[in-house]
Amino acid sequence: MRKLLWILVILAIVVIGGLLILNQFEEKKPQPGTVKDEALAAGRTAESMPGADEDYFADMDYGATKRPAEIQTELAKYIPGITPDAAVKAAVIGRNNWIVWTGGNDRLWDMLSINSVGALDLLKTISNYDDPTLPANARYTRRNRWAYLGLVNEPCYAYNDQPRADRFGLRLDVRTNSPDCPPDPFENEQKYPGVKIGARGTTVPVGSYYGYGTGIVGLRLFPNPAFDEAAKKNWDPKRYYDDPSYYNSDKLIKPYRVGMSCGFCHVGPNPSNPPADPENPKWENLNSNPGAQYFWIDRIFMFHEDRGNFIWQLFHTSRPGALDTSLVSSDQINNPRTMNAIYSLGARLDMGRRWGAEQLAGGGLNNKQFNDYVPNPVPPASKLTGYYDTVNKITHTTHVLKDGSDSVGALGALNRVYLNIGLFSEEWTLHFVPLIGGRKITPIPIATAEKNSTYWNANTNQTPAVALFFLATAKPDYLTRAPGGADYLAKDAAMVPRGKEVFAERCARCHSSKLPDNVYANFFQQGCIGPNYLKCWSDYWNYTKTPEFRTAMKTIVNDPNFLTDNFLSSEVRVPVTLLETNACSPIATNALRNNIWDNFSSESYKNLPSVGRVQVHHPYTGAVSEIDLPGGGRGFTRPASLISLWSTAPYLQNNSVGHFEWSGSVPDRVAAFEDGITQMLWPEKRTPSTGNYMTRSGKLAPGLIDLTTERSYLKVAPGFLPKDLEALSGPLDRWFPNFFGSGGVRIGPIPKGTPVNMLSNVNLEAPQSKLLWLLLETKHRLKKLPAGASDEEAKKALAPLVPTFLEVCKCRDFVVNRGHYFGTDYLPASEGEPGLSDDDKHALIAFLKTF
């Protein structure tokens, strides 16, 4: 859901009724910089919230923390003289932060249950309620949570569908009592006392600042400080599950809020040691870093499936394992992207040291660097202090986000993530309207977080440990270690030597962090920061086509240790004009100057030049046109790491290439790999397809545009309407059936087959007169439709408005599975690289499978 939802609602109401209302999202709010978070308001300090030190997750990540000598060996590369005990303690605190620390963001996710007009309710997501109003294949409990939602069931919990007296009648998982399942140490409210504020400590217990376990890894349960005596008297758990007129209300106050840790989006089944039953994993079957490859966002973020609601249609464009990370702080571009695994952090940091120079300025200088933690836990002699030039204010950094916008250092990139999932939401949400927008976005200053957020300061105290945890443990998941993996590799082993040659010639320039020494010495040096980047890129790209580079690269790739400590990405910024992938990902605006993440992007990023013009296709006719991409940071994508490529299909930045297999088993991962990598190297085989679209080579290739799967409407239940409008909703239902239905707002119909992003990407900064005309004309044409009009009739009625919709689109590149034609015949002739033969493609696949 984007700004379009409420602007349509408001304008429609103004047009049909002459009502001028101020909705709940535009209520008077405090000024930015003036609010404290709940912890600071309760008098808590960061020092009162230390990181947990119990090694509860010791079996995870191949049992790494059970081997202190190995952890010490890894961290000693960066911290000379570190002891085994100190190494393990740092790793344990870092992992605990990653998996159970939510930083007070339960406040945000409770607020979003209202701002999403009832679509999102994580308290329902964690429940075991076999909703009889839903089709059998759309019901979810712990018994099918992995298969249906793609969420990881936490070990040591059991299915429960009965009201729990200790949880105000909610139907939540229960913790098992067995020798293998000791008590959850993070629930210890004596050691980790929660924040006593509001009703906490009276109507509801205070609990721990890590909350209670929910039975889902990465989601924690917190007593709601707003659940006072009046709310308790109104609470009815049966109606909360059964009665939409009760739970679809912004007046409902629930007894608990649900907090989200980073692990919610990153903990997943260990590809090399998967669970026998994915619904019942053991800790030893889980890893902290693979990324949520199996999330179904449309199911998780819309607890009651309604395909006739445009909100569901929008969420459904997120394929399993993909999520629009600007969903809350909307940039008016629907942009689902895969969640990144954090493999081989050391190799990534070393790549940043060689090439990742980023100039910092302004609020970006307030980002924490490893140098800020000398002498504890980073001693002066640590290699980690060398990543930041304290004199010239240049950080040598890796990038996690696909557009490389998180460019202020590894710790700053980590800290931004916590804000993005709701830490210090008291301040963050004052800089935009969550989910909707509706006013100019302003940056959230790090300085304000340091002054007014205890949770922020407690978190920044712990993120060095998170980095050390990944430095010590985030190793590749090799197929050779997986059950039956050796057999999969053996059948193609004879092709691997040729595959190495092909990789060196065509792939390594973007997908290896081991490159010839002269490359590091001669390209992407200091003068390449900012506006000069494209010249430096062009020089590098042309050099990688020379025999000199390819000969040197073959020697490197044929080294037996090529894969050891290789991040399998060069971390360079590649222009989307060359990639030809969907342009909406690299033109996201949140990290631009004076936007929400201004303080978390470098001056180098903000000063990047325009990459030029990119081809886009008309969503109905396929006609090609070009758009100019503005500079200032947009238009680039960093190459994905190919570590554990065999286990991470489907492919591209949005998981749109290759079929999806839900189980996580080795056979299913290999099957998905073989299908996905085949479609990558033979673009003509990409399925499903909505048509053939022109590539820069002049050839047509099959492509996919996300279309609404059936007729839909923008729906708002009456309990979420402003009070005056709610009282009128009954009569309005009779008078204006195109806009009101079942006592709520219902705008439509939006015909089946409508390009979702043509609506979701409407730019509300376009001329207001044009937007108003478009909305009035849309309303007029919908009103003229006869009763029972077909989708084809509706599409025909709205067809004359398509050019204006495209004109006000913030991103009108709708083909989601296009691009990355390297090694194929779909590259332009000007690149001078003919497609590989089928034999060479198969040999390359054989080598990629070993990653």
C-alpha positions, 0 to 999 in steps of 0.5 A: 500500500502506498500514498495512493490509498489515502489520497484516493480515499480523501479525494473521492470523499471530497468529490462525492460528498464535499466532506473535508476531513483530517484523517488519523494520519494527519493529526497534530504530531510533536515536532521532530527532535522533541520526543524521547523513546519509551525507554528514555521516558521511563528513565532508563539508560543504555548501560541498563540494557547490556547485551545478553551473554548466554550462549543459548544458540550454541548449536546454530551456525555449525556450532561455531561458538562451541569451538573457542579456538576457531572463533579466536583464530578468526577474530585474531585476524582483526584483533591481535591478542584476543583470548578464546573467552573474549572471542566467544563472548563477543560472538555470543553477544552479537548473535543474541542481538541479531536474533532476540534484540528488538530495540523497542520496535514493538511500538512501531509494529503495533502502530502499523496494525492501524496504519495498514487499516487492519491488513497487518497484525503480527499478533495474528501472525504468531497465533494458531487460529485455523480461521474457518472463513479462509480456504483450507490452503490459506489457513496457517498455524505452527503445523504449516507455518513454514510451508505457508508463511516461510517463517521459522518455527522456534525449537522448544515450542509446541502447537497450541490452539487453545486460549492461554490464560497467561496470555489473555486468551491468545492462541499462542505456541507453548514452550515445551518442558524437556531436558533439551529445552532449558528456559528461555534465558532472555525472558529473565526479567531480573537480569534483563528488566523491561521498560516500566511505562504506562500499564506495564507493571499494573494491568500487564507485567513489565517482563524483560527487555527481550520480551517473551518467545513467540514460537517464531524465530525473530518475533518477541512478545511484549506487554502493551503499555497502553493496555490499561483497565479500560482496554482490559475490560474491552478485550475479548480474545474470541472476538479478536479472532472471530469478529471483524467488526471488533478487530478491524478498529483503530480503537482496539488496544491489544494486551501485547505488542510484537517486536521484530529482530534482525533474525526474523529476516535473516535466520533460515535453514542451514542449506548444508544441514537442513532439517528433516522436517522444515516445520520442526527444525532443531537449532543445529539446522539453522543459520543466522545469515542466509536471509529470509529466502522463503518469506511470503510477504503477502501472507505474513503482512496480510493475516486475512487473505483478500485477493480482492483488496488491492493491498493484497495485490501489492504485497503479492508482487513480493515473491517469496524471499523478497521485501520492499525495505522502504515499505514503511518509509515509503518512497512511492516506488514498489520495490521488492528486493531479496534480503541479503545474506551476510556471508564472508564479512571479512572478505567484504571488509577487505574489498572495501579497504581496497576499493570502497572509499566513501567520503563522509560529511554532515550528519554522516560523520555521526555514524559509529566506526570501529575506531569509536570502540578503542580500546574495548573491544577494538584495541589500537593495533586492530586491523578494524581501525584501518577502515576509517581515515579519521583525518580525511573523514573517508570510510573504506566500507562494504555495502549491503544494500543492492544500490550501495546506498548504505555507504557510511561504514559497516557499523553505520549500515547495521545501525540503519537497519535497526531504525528501519525495522522500528527502533526509535519509531517515536522520532523516525515516523515524524519524518514521514507518514508510515506506509502512506507518505503524504508530506515531504520526507525529512532526514532522521538525524543520528544526533537526535537518536543519540540525544533522545533514544536509549534504545539507539544508544544501547544498540550502538553499544552492541553492534560491534559485537554483531560485526565480530560475530559475523566476522567469526562465523558467517562462512559459505554453505557449500554443497559439498557439505550437504547430504548427497551434495557430493553426488550432485557435484560428481556428475558435472566434475569433468566440466569444472575446469572449463567452467573456471576458464569461462568464469575468469573471462566473463564473470570474475570482473564483477563476481570475485573479490580476488582480482589481479594486483594491477587492477587494485592499483590502477582503478577506482582510486581516490579520484573516483569518488563521486562525480568522476565515478562513471569515467573510472567505471568505463576504464575498468570495464574496458580493461576487463575485456582485454587479454591481459586481464583475462589471462591474469584472472585465469591464473587466479581462478585456477588457484586451489584457494580461489574460493577461500575468503572470496566474497565473490563480488567486486562491490563495484557500482554497475550502471543499470544501463549496462545491467538492463535489470529492472530500474526501480531498484537502483532509483530508490530515493530514501538515501538521497540528500535530505531524504530519510536516510541522508545521514546513512549515505556518503557524500560519494553516493550523493554526488554520483553522476547520472548513468544516462537513459534507460529503456522502459516498456509500455505495460500494455503495448510493449512499446519501448521508450527511454527515460533519463535517470537523475544522478545524486546516487541513483542508477547503480547496482552492486553485483550480488555475491555468488557465495552458496549460489546453489542454495539461493535460487530464484535469482535477480534482485527480486527472485523473479528468475527461476521457479520457487521450491519451498522446502529448503531441502537439498534436492529442492535447492539444487532443482531451483538452482538448475532451473534459475541458472538456466533461465539466467544464461538462456533468457529466452527460457525465462518463465512465466512471461507476460510478453516479449520485450525489446532488449538493448541488443534489439532482440526480444526476450520474454519478460514479466509484468506484475498484473492484478490477479483478479478484480480488486478495490482499495478497501478501508473497514469502517473501524478505521475511518474518521469518526464523522465519516464512519457515522455516514458510511451506511447511507453513503454505501447506498448512494455511492456504491463505487466508493462505499461497501459493507459500511467502509470505503471501497474504491474501484473496481481495479480491473484484473490484469492492471499493472500493479506498479502503474498505480503503486508508483504514482508520484504525489510530488507530481503537479497537484492539478494533474493528480486531481484531474486524473483521480476525478476522471478515474472516478467519473469513468468508474461511475459510468460503468454499468452494473456487472461490468466485466474487467475488459469493459473496465480496462477499456473505460480506463485505457485513455487515462493510461498515458497520464498514469505513466506520466505521473509514475515515479518509476515506470519500468514494469518488467521485473525479470529482465536484464543481466544478459552477460554471457548470452546473445542478448548483450548489445554488439557494442559490448563486443562479447558474443554469447557463450556456447551451450557447452560453455554455459553448462561448464560454467554452471558446473563451476558455479555449483561448487560455490 
